[in-house]
Amino acid sequence: MEHLLFFKMAGYVCGFLFFAGLGFMIHLRSVRDRYMTYFFDVQLVIGIWTIGTLLNDLELESELHLVLQEIRMLGILFFPVALFLFTRYYRFGNSLGWMQMVLLHLGAALLFGVHMVGVLTEADVLGTGFLVLSLAYAYGLLFLAFRHLVLKIRTNEGHRFGRWVLVGTFLLVMGYGSGVLGGWIPSGWDYTPLAVNGWVFMMGAMAYSNNTFDVQKISRRKIMESMQEGVLLLDQDARIVGLNPAMEAAMQGLGILKVHTKVEDFFVMVRNGFFEGDSLERLYGAIVRGTQSSGSLELETSGKGRKRYIQWQVRQVRNRKGRVLGTVFSMKDITASKVLLLELEEKNFSLAQINEALEGSLLVKEKLAVEKERHRISKEVHDILGHSIILVISLLEAAKKDRKTAQVKVEQSMEIARNGLLELKRSLQGRVRSTIPGKSLKEAMEKMMEEFKVSGIQVRLVAHGLENSVSGKAEEALLRILKEAMTNALKHGEASEMAIALRLSPLRAELVVVDNGRGCEQLEFGNGLQGMAARARELGGSFQCGSPEGKGFHIHAALPMHTFGDDDDQGHRKG
């Protein structure tokens, strides 16, 4: 029987070392939170159980044998408590109250104390009653723990883990079965703690894969959706816990990024590879100190070879309670767009020089003036009458469908047509500073929205910075751009909802219009879009439009608040 005892001891030692090493690796790679604390509590109790079982089977001296037996019983009685706390926290995300925690541990401690007294005094306290009470307490907690784990896994992942739960339960039953059979086999092959430990690791891995505190899991779901961007992940201790191939390729030639190293190595590489690379470290420092929660910046590569322009973004990852779990660095190569922008700026500079030379000729200036006025009139006719006609057509179509409201809709159509003609007349006369006399910019937009309601499109307006003043030319351009955006949404987009955002700052006025209509894969600039872009450029602003996600249409216009040629008494009015 000695060879059987040897194989049994070897199995215990190998199993204990294997699970200890696996637990140590998980400890190095995991996030430091209460969830992992409960998991390692379970591992600690199973370790005590395993060591007690191993030493107890060596059959040492009688007094020492009793002590080892109690060490084994300590692990057996406190294992259900630790497993119950672990699975309960996994399912509900919170811990028991301190009174419940005390009662739970006190129950296990009392059972352990009674057992220890009975063993040491050989008193008759370990009879059938104690056995039933111990089994009820232990197996009751094990049942609740298993129930928490299965319900949470089914809630998160459906039935995909059903086979794993069955396999794990089979291993658990076999482990306890080996303990029962150990009483019939001469050498006592009781591998219960090792089988239980394997089951706990498997169930814990499934739980941890769904745990909302896993910063790597969060990052894969929320950030690494676009693998074209490079991503670097830090935990709350500023250690690198993950990066994707795009980040490795971007940093190639500057060094090798390794997981579980401090972020300082990464910042050294950035400083060596980019002009003003220390600005990224300063941005990270501001986010860590809580000055800001996220930020972005552009850096240009230094050194030899082709220049690259990289856009960096830094933001923190938090759980539902607001606790910081880590930081995410993402980078995107914007060299192509940056080069195009630089080339465009150079061309604009060249065109400005050419234009300045051409303006030296009076004849050319007169022709340009005539062409400019013709273009302006064309835009005004297109924007004003086009908008009015589209609304009138919508009203007449509605009147045709509903005879009861036909008279009201016809009157509304006539009013819209009259207002359009009056507005066109004012525009052709050159009175562009006061599109709607005596009205603020926000009120003008609200009136435009009120008229647009007849189209059936729901429109919302959000305005900020209304205490700032805006020039008459800027106000005129913003209203025309908004009107054309509404017309496009009704005419081409088949939209049902539209959101408008107006933001005024001391130096800049921004208008954003978003609808939920049809998107466009290939953007073609018709008269409407060309007119909106021209209005923005004429005042030294910018204009962007498109369908970022293939649905809906977005328009973004940014204009300087004050333009040259505005009279102070007429051109600047409150937003």
MIVOLO-137457 format. One record per residue (C-alpha): residue number from 1; y, x, z. Coordinates in nm, 4 decimals, always signed. Layout:
% MIVOLO-137457
 lonu       py       px       pz
  NUM        Y        X        Z
...
% end
This chain:
% MIVOLO-137457
 lonu       py       px       pz
    1  +0.0000  +0.0000  +0.0000
    2  +0.2290  +0.2990  +0.0281
    3  +0.2858  +0.3121  -0.3466
    4  +0.3871  -0.0562  -0.3431
    5  +0.6352  +0.0148  -0.0651
    6  +0.7742  +0.3050  -0.2680
    7  +0.8286  +0.0877  -0.5754
    8  +0.9876  -0.1788  -0.3594
    9  +1.2306  +0.0674  -0.2019
   10  +1.3086  +0.2193  -0.5424
   11  +1.3844  -0.1249  -0.6812
   12  +1.6171  -0.2010  -0.3916
   13  +1.8037  +0.1289  -0.4224
   14  +1.8413  +0.1053  -0.8015
   15  +1.9532  -0.2568  -0.7870
   16  +2.2017  -0.1845  -0.5089
   17  +2.3511  +0.1142  -0.6958
   18  +2.3694  -0.0821  -1.0204
   19  +2.5602  -0.3746  -0.8702
   20  +2.7796  -0.1428  -0.6641
   21  +2.8780  +0.0492  -0.9781
   22  +2.9403  -0.2714  -1.1701
   23  +3.1586  -0.4044  -0.8899
   24  +3.3568  -0.0789  -0.8810
   25  +3.4248  -0.1013  -1.2570
   26  +3.5434  -0.4607  -1.2203
   27  +3.7656  -0.3537  -0.9321
   28  +3.9348  -0.0929  -1.1534
   29  +3.9952  -0.3278  -1.4461
   30  +4.0786  -0.6520  -1.2660
   31  +4.4118  -0.7961  -1.1590
   32  +4.4884  -0.7705  -0.7872
   33  +4.4958  -1.1347  -0.6771
   34  +4.3320  -1.3667  -0.4234
   35  +4.0713  -1.4724  -0.6752
   36  +3.9306  -1.1213  -0.7012
   37  +3.9601  -1.0764  -0.3237
   38  +3.7227  -1.3687  -0.2700
   39  +3.4865  -1.2316  -0.5372
   40  +3.4653  -0.8912  -0.3700
   41  +3.4173  -1.0630  -0.0321
   42  +3.1010  -1.2141  -0.1783
   43  +2.9935  -0.8702  -0.3001
   44  +3.0552  -0.7202  +0.0443
   45  +2.8388  -0.9798  +0.2194
   46  +2.5592  -0.9396  -0.0367
   47  +2.5812  -0.5627  +0.0127
   48  +2.5327  -0.6053  +0.3884
   49  +2.2415  -0.8393  +0.3200
   50  +2.0831  -0.5892  +0.0773
   51  +2.1206  -0.2900  +0.3096
   52  +1.9828  -0.4886  +0.6033
   53  +1.6836  -0.6016  +0.4002
   54  +1.6170  -0.2480  +0.2749
   55  +1.6354  -0.0864  +0.6165
   56  +1.4490  -0.3720  +0.7847
   57  +1.1473  -0.3138  +0.5592
   58  +1.1209  +0.0516  +0.6619
   59  +0.9615  -0.0689  +0.9892
   60  +1.1414  +0.1769  +1.2167
   61  +1.1284  +0.1762  +1.5961
   62  +1.1206  -0.1635  +1.7604
   63  +1.4720  -0.1573  +1.9118
   64  +1.6293  -0.0252  +1.5915
   65  +1.4222  -0.2708  +1.3905
   66  +1.5800  -0.5599  +1.5801
   67  +1.9288  -0.4294  +1.5065
   68  +1.8503  -0.3965  +1.1347
   69  +1.7082  -0.7452  +1.1356
   70  +2.0362  -0.8762  +1.2719
   71  +2.2314  -0.6887  +1.0011
   72  +2.0188  -0.8669  +0.7422
   73  +2.0752  -1.2038  +0.9163
   74  +2.4514  -1.1361  +0.9218
   75  +2.4544  -1.1092  +0.5410
   76  +2.2298  -1.4148  +0.4985
   77  +2.4460  -1.6428  +0.7160
   78  +2.7889  -1.5330  +0.5873
   79  +2.6897  -1.5242  +0.2181
   80  +2.7157  -1.9065  +0.1743
   81  +3.0601  -1.8983  +0.3426
   82  +3.1942  -1.6281  +0.1100
   83  +3.0433  -1.7909  -0.2003
   84  +3.1870  -2.1308  -0.1070
   85  +3.5401  -1.9864  -0.0610
   86  +3.5144  -1.8011  -0.3938
   87  +3.4033  -2.1023  -0.5993
   88  +3.6447  -2.3394  -0.4274
   89  +3.9414  -2.1142  -0.5043
   90  +3.8233  -2.0828  -0.8642
   91  +3.8036  -2.4594  -0.9048
   92  +4.1254  -2.5698  -0.7280
   93  +4.3407  -2.2543  -0.7325
   94  +4.4223  -2.2656  -0.3594
   95  +4.2637  -2.1639  -0.0306
   96  +4.1540  -2.3660  +0.2700
   97  +4.3911  -2.4112  +0.5617
   98  +4.3700  -2.1622  +0.8450
   99  +4.2027  -2.4160  +1.0769
  100  +3.9344  -2.4935  +0.8180
  101  +3.8796  -2.1235  +0.7591
  102  +3.8330  -2.0652  +1.1323
  103  +3.5833  -2.3518  +1.1674
  104  +3.3874  -2.2369  +0.8615
  105  +3.3489  -1.8804  +0.9864
  106  +3.2967  -1.9974  +1.3451
  107  +2.9932  -2.2006  +1.2376
  108  +2.8314  -1.8977  +1.0759
  109  +2.9269  -1.6792  +1.3731
  110  +2.7698  -1.9234  +1.6236
  111  +2.4451  -1.9391  +1.4264
  112  +2.4413  -1.5602  +1.4074
  113  +2.5086  -1.5320  +1.7807
  114  +2.2305  -1.7738  +1.8714
  115  +1.9896  -1.5879  +1.6474
  116  +2.0874  -1.2493  +1.7938
  117  +2.0480  -1.3750  +2.1504
  118  +1.7089  -1.5205  +2.0695
  119  +1.5858  -1.1974  +1.9105
  120  +1.7138  -0.9688  +2.1861
  121  +1.5957  -1.1871  +2.4772
  122  +1.2878  -1.3258  +2.3032
  123  +1.4023  -1.6647  +2.4267
  124  +1.2765  -1.9864  +2.2733
  125  +1.5988  -2.0665  +2.0891
  126  +1.4683  -1.9878  +1.7419
  127  +1.2452  -2.2846  +1.7085
  128  +1.2384  -2.5636  +1.4559
  129  +1.5812  -2.7004  +1.5515
  130  +1.7598  -2.3709  +1.4935
  131  +1.5777  -2.3249  +1.1623
  132  +1.6755  -2.6739  +1.0406
  133  +2.0356  -2.6269  +1.1510
  134  +2.0627  -2.2859  +0.9824
  135  +1.9095  -2.4114  +0.6604
  136  +2.1310  -2.7205  +0.6550
  137  +2.4445  -2.5127  +0.7107
  138  +2.3581  -2.2429  +0.4561
  139  +2.2140  -2.4634  +0.1829
  140  +2.4888  -2.7215  +0.2279
  141  +2.7527  -2.4589  +0.1556
  142  +2.5469  -2.3203  -0.1340
  143  +2.5200  -2.6672  -0.2862
  144  +2.8977  -2.7209  -0.2598
  145  +2.9660  -2.3765  -0.4069
  146  +2.7321  -2.4368  -0.7004
  147  +2.8906  -2.7807  -0.7556
  148  +3.2449  -2.6330  -0.7649
  149  +3.1389  -2.3695  -1.0152
  150  +2.9541  -2.6042  -1.2522
  151  +3.2276  -2.8698  -1.2497
  152  +3.4997  -2.6142  -1.3224
  153  +3.3029  -2.4508  -1.6048
  154  +3.2272  -2.7881  -1.7634
  155  +3.5908  -2.8919  -1.7335
  156  +3.7171  -2.5745  -1.9050
  157  +3.4499  -2.5041  -2.1620
  158  +3.2558  -2.8272  -2.2173
  159  +2.8806  -2.7620  -2.2367
  160  +2.8929  -2.4182  -2.3995
  161  +2.7901  -2.2514  -2.0733
  162  +2.5094  -2.4981  -1.9927
  163  +2.2341  -2.2573  -2.0926
  164  +2.3912  -1.9790  -1.8859
  165  +2.4085  -2.2024  -1.5801
  166  +2.0388  -2.2878  -1.6238
  167  +1.9437  -1.9205  -1.6632
  168  +2.1466  -1.8260  -1.3577
  169  +1.9914  -2.1047  -1.1521
  170  +1.6454  -1.9933  -1.2645
  171  +1.7187  -1.6390  -1.1460
  172  +1.8457  -1.7723  -0.8145
  173  +1.5353  -1.9863  -0.7606
  174  +1.3121  -1.6960  -0.8555
  175  +1.4987  -1.4757  -0.6104
  176  +1.4477  -1.7166  -0.3237
  177  +1.0945  -1.7726  -0.4434
  178  +1.0286  -1.4005  -0.4145
  179  +1.1393  -1.4266  -0.0527
  180  +0.8859  -1.7021  +0.0127
  181  +0.6112  -1.5204  -0.1714
  182  +0.7021  -1.2063  +0.0203
  183  +0.5344  -1.3592  +0.3249
  184  +0.2038  -1.3781  +0.1351
  185  +0.2169  -1.0353  -0.0282
  186  +0.1263  -0.7417  +0.1981
  187  +0.4283  -0.5320  +0.0990
  188  +0.6763  -0.8206  +0.1153
  189  +0.8438  -0.8140  -0.2286
  190  +1.1641  -0.9920  -0.1191
  191  +1.4306  -0.9277  -0.3825
  192  +1.6400  -1.2282  -0.2866
  193  +1.9749  -1.0444  -0.2333
  194  +1.9478  -0.8618  -0.5657
  195  +1.8631  -1.1810  -0.7547
  196  +2.1494  -1.3619  -0.5816
  197  +2.3855  -1.0774  -0.6685
  198  +2.2891  -1.0976  -1.0361
  199  +2.3542  -1.4726  -1.0303
  200  +2.6933  -1.4244  -0.8628
  201  +2.7978  -1.1637  -1.1197
  202  +2.7029  -1.3918  -1.4083
  203  +2.8752  -1.6971  -1.2629
  204  +3.1763  -1.4866  -1.1654
  205  +3.2059  -1.3501  -1.5182
  206  +3.2131  -1.7031  -1.6600
  207  +3.4692  -1.8059  -1.4023
  208  +3.6838  -1.4978  -1.4598
  209  +3.6834  -1.5582  -1.8355
  210  +3.8652  -1.8879  -1.7673
  211  +4.0744  -1.7668  -1.4729
  212  +4.4447  -1.8329  -1.5334
  213  +4.5366  -1.5186  -1.3366
  214  +4.3736  -1.2831  -1.5902
  215  +4.6684  -1.1130  -1.7610
  216  +4.4505  -0.9930  -2.0482
  217  +4.3247  -1.3472  -2.1133
  218  +4.6786  -1.4869  -2.1049
  219  +4.7972  -1.2213  -2.3459
  220  +4.5186  -1.2873  -2.5936
  221  +4.6022  -1.6565  -2.5970
  222  +4.9804  -1.6396  -2.5984
  223  +5.0838  -1.3090  -2.7507
  224  +4.8059  -1.1605  -2.9605
  225  +4.7976  -1.4597  -3.1939
  226  +4.9727  -1.2525  -3.4612
  227  +4.7823  -0.9283  -3.4990
  228  +5.0527  -0.7945  -3.7315
  229  +5.2586  -0.7214  -3.4228
  230  +5.1744  -0.4347  -3.1934
  231  +5.1092  -0.5431  -2.8337
  232  +5.0928  -0.3355  -2.5139
  233  +4.9989  -0.4948  -2.1797
  234  +5.0929  -0.3766  -1.8310
  235  +4.9694  -0.5128  -1.4990
  236  +5.1882  -0.5613  -1.1910
  237  +5.1328  -0.1970  -1.0956
  238  +5.2820  -0.0745  -1.4268
  239  +4.9445  +0.0386  -1.5579
  240  +4.8435  -0.0054  -1.9221
  241  +4.5605  -0.2605  -1.9257
  242  +4.5364  -0.3260  -2.2977
  243  +4.6791  -0.2658  -2.6443
  244  +4.5864  -0.3800  -2.9926
  245  +4.5172  -0.1698  -3.3063
  246  +4.8627  -0.2422  -3.4485
  247  +5.0244  -0.0726  -3.1482
  248  +4.7908  +0.2255  -3.1764
  249  +4.8766  +0.2620  -3.5463
  250  +5.2504  +0.2378  -3.4766
  251  +5.2349  +0.5134  -3.2130
  252  +5.0078  +0.7366  -3.4206
  253  +5.1380  +1.0909  -3.4355
  254  +5.3322  +1.0551  -3.1100
  255  +5.0332  +1.0751  -2.8780
  256  +4.7311  +0.8809  -2.7594
  257  +4.7732  +0.5724  -2.5435
  258  +4.4980  +0.5274  -2.2872
  259  +4.4098  +0.2232  -2.0826
  260  +4.4600  +0.2452  -1.7028
  261  +4.7340  +0.5083  -1.7355
  262  +5.0879  +0.4683  -1.6080
  263  +5.3584  +0.3338  -1.8364
  264  +5.5565  +0.6590  -1.8077
  265  +5.3266  +0.8165  -2.0708
  266  +5.4221  +0.5394  -2.3107
  267  +5.7952  +0.5856  -2.2479
  268  +5.7638  +0.9606  -2.3129
  269  +5.6149  +0.8838  -2.6538
  270  +5.8930  +0.6352  -2.7316
  271  +6.1638  +0.8840  -2.6334
  272  +6.0075  +1.1499  -2.8545
  273  +5.9590  +0.9234  -3.1535
  274  +6.2746  +0.7089  -3.1650
  275  +6.6481  +0.7623  -3.1577
  276  +6.7832  +0.6331  -2.8248
  277  +6.4252  +0.5657  -2.7184
  278  +6.5258  +0.5671  -2.3515
  279  +6.6982  +0.2314  -2.4093
  280  +6.3526  +0.0664  -2.4099
  281  +6.2820  +0.2113  -2.0658
  282  +6.6181  +0.0851  -1.9414
  283  +6.5392  -0.2617  -2.0749
  284  +6.2039  -0.2563  -1.8942
  285  +6.3780  -0.1450  -1.5734
  286  +6.6215  -0.4360  -1.5954
  287  +6.3326  -0.6805  -1.6371
  288  +6.1387  -0.5311  -1.3441
  289  +6.4476  -0.5526  -1.1209
  290  +6.4868  -0.9194  -1.2128
  291  +6.8187  -0.8767  -1.3929
  292  +6.6618  -1.0491  -1.6950
  293  +6.3228  -1.1985  -1.7712
  294  +6.2954  -1.0763  -2.1313
  295  +6.4834  -0.8799  -2.3938
  296  +6.4678  -0.7228  -2.7385
  297  +6.6184  -0.4281  -2.9233
  298  +6.5875  -0.2323  -3.2476
  299  +6.5021  +0.1376  -3.2633
  300  +6.5009  +0.3828  -3.5518
  301  +6.2289  +0.6468  -3.5786
  302  +6.3303  +1.0086  -3.5460
  303  +6.1739  +1.3182  -3.6928
  304  +6.0575  +1.3914  -4.0449
  305  +5.9122  +1.1506  -4.2958
  306  +6.0101  +0.7999  -4.3954
  307  +6.2441  +0.6249  -4.1576
  308  +6.1162  +0.3130  -3.9907
  309  +6.2973  +0.0424  -3.7998
  310  +6.1043  -0.1185  -3.5143
  311  +6.1990  -0.4316  -3.3233
  312  +6.0786  -0.4214  -2.9610
  313  +6.0435  -0.7210  -2.7334
  314  +5.9692  -0.7035  -2.3614
  315  +5.8865  -0.9960  -2.1335
  316  +5.7061  -1.0671  -1.8096
  317  +5.3923  -1.2780  -1.7681
  318  +5.3943  -1.5169  -1.4728
  319  +5.1496  -1.7690  -1.3346
  320  +5.2298  -2.1305  -1.2592
  321  +5.3733  -2.0375  -0.9197
  322  +5.6147  -1.7880  -1.0722
  323  +5.4316  -1.4774  -0.9522
  324  +5.4653  -1.1772  -1.1826
  325  +5.1265  -1.0733  -1.3240
  326  +5.2348  -0.8078  -1.5711
  327  +5.4598  -0.7145  -1.8617
  328  +5.4097  -0.7413  -2.2360
  329  +5.5598  -0.5024  -2.4930
  330  +5.5478  -0.6228  -2.8526
  331  +5.6731  -0.4378  -3.1574
  332  +5.7255  -0.5350  -3.5187
  333  +5.8063  -0.3142  -3.8160
  334  +6.1227  -0.4546  -3.9753
  335  +6.1800  -0.1608  -4.2086
  336  +6.1565  -0.3693  -4.5261
  337  +6.4096  -0.6308  -4.4140
  338  +6.6340  -0.3647  -4.2614
  339  +6.6388  -0.1616  -4.5840
  340  +6.7199  -0.4740  -4.7826
  341  +6.9989  -0.5547  -4.5414
  342  +7.1433  -0.2042  -4.5706
  343  +7.1213  -0.2235  -4.9485
  344  +7.2883  -0.5623  -4.9395
  345  +7.5674  -0.4234  -4.7265
  346  +7.6150  -0.1382  -4.9705
  347  +7.6258  -0.3821  -5.2609
  348  +7.8697  -0.6018  -5.0742
  349  +8.0875  -0.2983  -5.0161
  350  +8.0722  -0.2089  -5.3836
  351  +8.1495  -0.5667  -5.4819
  352  +8.4429  -0.5682  -5.2432
  353  +8.5794  -0.2570  -5.4104
  354  +8.5309  -0.4087  -5.7540
  355  +8.6982  -0.7288  -5.6420
  356  +8.9915  -0.5350  -5.5047
  357  +9.0307  -0.3573  -5.8375
  358  +9.0120  -0.6825  -6.0313
  359  +9.2718  -0.8483  -5.8126
  360  +9.5187  -0.5878  -5.9343
  361  +9.5445  -0.7811  -6.2563
  362  +9.7494  -1.0997  -6.2370
  363  +9.5577  -1.2603  -6.5182
  364  +9.2257  -1.1986  -6.3499
  365  +9.3626  -1.3297  -6.0223
  366  +9.4802  -1.6476  -6.1902
  367  +9.1434  -1.6994  -6.3553
  368  +8.9662  -1.6409  -6.0274
  369  +9.1990  -1.8853  -5.8555
  370  +9.1304  -2.1518  -6.1158
  371  +8.7573  -2.0919  -6.0956
  372  +8.7661  -2.0950  -5.7188
  373  +8.9546  -2.4246  -5.7122
  374  +8.7174  -2.5721  -5.9648
  375  +8.4251  -2.4601  -5.7520
  376  +8.5879  -2.6029  -5.4405
  377  +8.6449  -2.9396  -5.6049
  378  +8.2867  -2.9414  -5.7281
  379  +8.1603  -2.8736  -5.3786
  380  +8.3831  -3.1408  -5.2261
  381  +8.2711  -3.4014  -5.4796
  382  +7.9080  -3.3055  -5.4299
  383  +7.9250  -3.3019  -5.0493
  384  +8.1445  -3.6061  -4.9857
  385  +8.0431  -3.8477  -5.2608
  386  +7.6818  -3.7328  -5.2567
  387  +7.6549  -3.8051  -4.8845
  388  +7.8282  -4.1427  -4.9161
  389  +7.6248  -4.2514  -5.2183
  390  +7.2967  -4.1614  -5.0495
  391  +7.3912  -4.3721  -4.7445
  392  +7.5064  -4.6628  -4.9636
  393  +7.1776  -4.6547  -5.1557
  394  +6.9831  -4.6575  -4.8279
  395  +7.1825  -4.9578  -4.7039
  396  +7.1411  -5.1496  -5.0292
  397  +6.7687  -5.0863  -5.0339
  398  +6.7465  -5.2150  -4.6764
  399  +6.9553  -5.5205  -4.7710
  400  +6.7228  -5.5927  -5.0601
  401  +6.4257  -5.5965  -4.8217
  402  +6.5955  -5.8050  -4.5499
  403  +6.8069  -6.0918  -4.6848
  404  +6.9222  -6.1938  -4.3365
  405  +7.1143  -5.8731  -4.2794
  406  +7.2177  -5.8262  -4.6416
  407  +7.5788  -5.9302  -4.5827
  408  +7.6208  -5.6871  -4.2914
  409  +7.4658  -5.4004  -4.4828
  410  +7.6783  -5.4688  -4.7897
  411  +7.9910  -5.4567  -4.5715
  412  +7.8700  -5.1299  -4.4178
  413  +7.8132  -4.9907  -4.7660
  414  +8.1652  -5.0837  -4.8697
  415  +8.3094  -4.9198  -4.5583
  416  +8.1140  -4.5978  -4.6187
  417  +8.2263  -4.5916  -4.9815
  418  +8.5915  -4.6399  -4.8832
  419  +8.5764  -4.3666  -4.6221
  420  +8.4160  -4.1317  -4.8736
  421  +8.6905  -4.1917  -5.1279
  422  +8.9633  -4.1390  -4.8669
  423  +8.8027  -3.8189  -4.7468
  424  +8.7682  -3.6926  -5.1036
  425  +9.1334  -3.7725  -5.1701
  426  +9.2476  -3.5793  -4.8638
  427  +9.0295  -3.2848  -4.9608
  428  +9.1586  -3.2738  -5.3204
  429  +9.5147  -3.2782  -5.1886
  430  +9.4395  -2.9580  -5.0005
  431  +9.4585  -3.1002  -4.6482
  432  +9.1533  -2.9225  -4.5206
  433  +9.2629  -2.8304  -4.1705
  434  +9.2267  -3.1782  -4.0277
  435  +8.9248  -3.3507  -4.1706
  436  +8.9535  -3.6324  -3.9152
  437  +9.3068  -3.6290  -3.7695
  438  +9.3241  -3.6448  -3.3914
  439  +8.9485  -3.6022  -3.3409
  440  +8.7695  -3.3079  -3.1825
  441  +8.4868  -3.1351  -3.3635
  442  +8.2238  -3.2989  -3.1423
  443  +8.3761  -3.6423  -3.1928
  444  +8.3814  -3.5890  -3.5683
  445  +8.0129  -3.5015  -3.5632
  446  +7.9304  -3.8029  -3.3470
  447  +8.1143  -4.0305  -3.5913
  448  +7.9203  -3.8771  -3.8781
  449  +7.5967  -3.9362  -3.6847
  450  +7.6938  -4.2971  -3.6199
  451  +7.7381  -4.3594  -3.9917
  452  +7.4131  -4.1791  -4.0643
  453  +7.2113  -4.4091  -3.8364
  454  +7.1888  -4.6611  -4.1212
  455  +6.9453  -4.4234  -4.2929
  456  +6.6874  -4.4832  -4.0199
  457  +6.6747  -4.1174  -3.9154
  458  +6.7065  -4.0558  -3.5405
  459  +6.9721  -3.7922  -3.4726
  460  +7.0423  -3.6014  -3.1472
  461  +7.3373  -3.3722  -3.0745
  462  +7.3632  -3.0964  -2.8125
  463  +7.6983  -2.9168  -2.7771
  464  +7.8003  -2.6188  -2.5631
  465  +8.1241  -2.4266  -2.5201
  466  +8.3535  -2.7173  -2.6069
  467  +8.6308  -2.5600  -2.4032
  468  +8.6792  -2.3015  -2.6818
  469  +8.9129  -2.3675  -2.9736
  470  +8.8061  -2.3599  -3.3381
  471  +9.0138  -2.3109  -3.6523
  472  +9.0658  -2.5898  -3.9024
  473  +8.8843  -2.4030  -4.1790
  474  +8.5862  -2.3320  -3.9563
  475  +8.5767  -2.6962  -3.8443
  476  +8.5916  -2.8167  -4.2041
  477  +8.3080  -2.5853  -4.3064
  478  +8.0874  -2.6912  -4.0128
  479  +8.1355  -3.0613  -4.0863
  480  +8.0619  -3.0135  -4.4561
  481  +7.7494  -2.8115  -4.3807
  482  +7.6295  -3.0787  -4.1349
  483  +7.6962  -3.3565  -4.3839
  484  +7.5031  -3.1797  -4.6589
  485  +7.2167  -3.1060  -4.4164
  486  +7.1936  -3.4780  -4.3356
  487  +7.1975  -3.5647  -4.7046
  488  +6.9185  -3.3173  -4.7824
  489  +6.7047  -3.4479  -4.4950
  490  +6.7373  -3.8038  -4.6272
  491  +6.7167  -3.7255  -4.9967
  492  +6.4544  -3.4511  -5.0142
  493  +6.2945  -3.4058  -4.6738
  494  +6.1695  -3.7583  -4.5917
  495  +6.2561  -3.6824  -4.2289
  496  +6.2427  -3.9302  -3.9407
  497  +6.4101  -3.7171  -3.6713
  498  +6.6882  -3.4625  -3.6691
  499  +6.8281  -3.2394  -3.3939
  500  +7.1759  -3.0836  -3.4085
  501  +7.2941  -2.7987  -3.1840
  502  +7.6588  -2.6853  -3.1698
  503  +7.7558  -2.3754  -2.9745
  504  +8.1122  -2.2455  -2.9512
  505  +8.2040  -1.9085  -2.8019
  506  +8.5414  -1.7307  -2.8027
  507  +8.4497  -1.5409  -3.1215
  508  +8.1736  -1.7363  -3.2917
  509  +8.0762  -2.0920  -3.3832
  510  +7.7097  -2.1690  -3.4520
  511  +7.5503  -2.4815  -3.5978
  512  +7.1736  -2.5374  -3.6036
  513  +7.0179  -2.8407  -3.7754
  514  +6.6420  -2.9037  -3.7545
  515  +6.4489  -3.1976  -3.9023
  516  +6.0806  -3.2928  -3.9069
  517  +6.0598  -3.3661  -4.2770
  518  +5.8617  -3.1938  -4.5467
  519  +5.8681  -2.8177  -4.5463
  520  +5.8965  -2.5888  -4.8432
  521  +5.6761  -2.2919  -4.9223
  522  +5.9061  -2.1574  -5.1943
  523  +6.2711  -2.2102  -5.1167
  524  +6.4926  -2.2920  -5.4146
  525  +6.8682  -2.3006  -5.3684
  526  +7.0089  -2.6107  -5.5357
  527  +7.3713  -2.7179  -5.5390
  528  +7.3594  -2.8372  -5.1802
  529  +7.2182  -2.5197  -5.0271
  530  +7.4347  -2.3007  -5.2496
  531  +7.7413  -2.4929  -5.1358
  532  +7.6545  -2.4557  -4.7682
  533  +7.5901  -2.0828  -4.8059
  534  +7.9140  -2.0382  -5.0005
  535  +8.1186  -2.2153  -4.7327
  536  +7.9820  -1.9858  -4.4645
  537  +8.0335  -1.6685  -4.6665
  538  +8.3894  -1.7612  -4.7612
  539  +8.4879  -1.7550  -4.3958
  540  +8.3043  -1.4318  -4.3221
  541  +8.0040  -1.6058  -4.1642
  542  +7.6318  -1.6230  -4.2310
  543  +7.3882  -1.8917  -4.3449
  544  +7.0099  -1.9116  -4.3133
  545  +6.7619  -2.1860  -4.3962
  546  +6.3919  -2.2427  -4.4479
  547  +6.0681  -2.3799  -4.3033
  548  +5.9382  -2.1202  -4.0519
  549  +5.6039  -2.2951  -3.9945
  550  +5.5743  -2.4777  -4.3280
  551  +5.6926  -2.8048  -4.1700
  552  +6.0400  -2.9440  -4.1340
  553  +6.3563  -2.7672  -4.2429
  554  +6.5891  -2.5452  -4.0373
  555  +6.9525  -2.4633  -4.1129
  556  +7.1525  -2.2056  -3.9160
  557  +7.5212  -2.1416  -3.9916
  558  +7.7372  -1.8957  -3.7941
  559  +8.1144  -1.8718  -3.8511
  560  +8.3978  -1.6794  -3.6884
  561  +8.5980  -1.9075  -3.4617
  562  +8.9339  -1.8124  -3.6176
  563  +8.9987  -1.7297  -3.9811
  564  +9.2959  -1.5739  -4.1529
  565  +9.5539  -1.8114  -4.2957
  566  +9.5328  -2.0812  -4.0262
  567  +9.8517  -2.2059  -3.8687
  568  +9.8443  -2.1834  -3.4922
  569  +9.9881  -2.5316  -3.4459
  570  +9.7417  -2.7032  -3.6806
  571  +9.4461  -2.4775  -3.7376
  572  +9.3207  -2.4312  -3.3817
  573  +9.1941  -2.7350  -3.1974
  574  +8.9618  -2.7914  -2.9066
  575  +8.5925  -2.8266  -2.9972
% end
